[in-house]
Amino acid sequence: MGTLSLKNFPDDLHEQAKSRAALEGITLEELVEQAVSGYLASPITLDVEEVIVKKKDSEEE
């Protein structure tokens, strides 16, 4: 299993996540894993025109 360290993570979000994990009786690690898994499992919708514009913009930089 990989390791993930976050720099500059907002203190308020960290405290909220710790509190939520405690309320749910799980570790902070488990809470974050569940949140990321849920996010990645949700369908992604892409606006093709928006993707093209972003690609062009990044190529110009």
C-alpha positions in Angstrom: 0.0 0.0 0.0 1.3 3.4 -0.9 1.9 6.4 1.4 0.4 9.8 0.9 1.5 13.0 2.7 -0.3 16.3 2.2 1.4 19.6 2.6 -0.4 22.9 3.2 -3.7 21.1 4.0 -6.0 23.6 5.6 -6.1 23.3 9.4 -9.9 23.7 9.5 -10.4 20.8 7.1 -8.0 18.6 9.1 -9.9 19.3 12.3 -13.3 18.7 10.7 -12.0 15.4 9.2 -10.6 14.3 12.6 -13.9 15.1 14.3 -15.9 13.3 11.6 -13.7 10.2 11.8 -14.1 10.2 15.6 -17.8 10.5 15.4 -18.0 7.6 12.9 -15.6 5.5 15.0 -13.0 5.2 12.3 -9.5 6.5 11.8 -8.6 9.6 9.8 -6.9 7.4 7.3 -10.1 5.4 6.8 -12.2 8.5 6.4 -9.8 9.9 3.8 -9.7 6.6 1.9 -13.5 6.4 1.9 -13.8 10.0 0.7 -11.3 9.5 -2.2 -12.9 6.2 -3.2 -16.3 7.8 -3.3 -15.0 10.7 -5.3 -13.3 8.4 -7.8 -16.3 6.1 -8.1 -18.6 8.9 -9.1 -19.1 9.4 -12.9 -17.1 12.1 -14.6 -18.8 14.4 -17.1 -16.6 16.2 -19.6 -17.5 19.1 -21.7 -15.4 18.3 -24.8 -15.2 21.9 -25.9 -13.9 22.9 -22.4 -11.3 20.2 -22.5 -10.1 21.4 -25.9 -9.8 25.0 -24.7 -7.9 24.0 -21.6 -5.5 21.8 -23.7 -4.9 24.7 -26.1 -4.3 27.1 -23.2 -1.8 24.8 -21.5 0.1 24.3 -24.8 0.4 28.1 -25.3 2.1 28.6 -21.9 
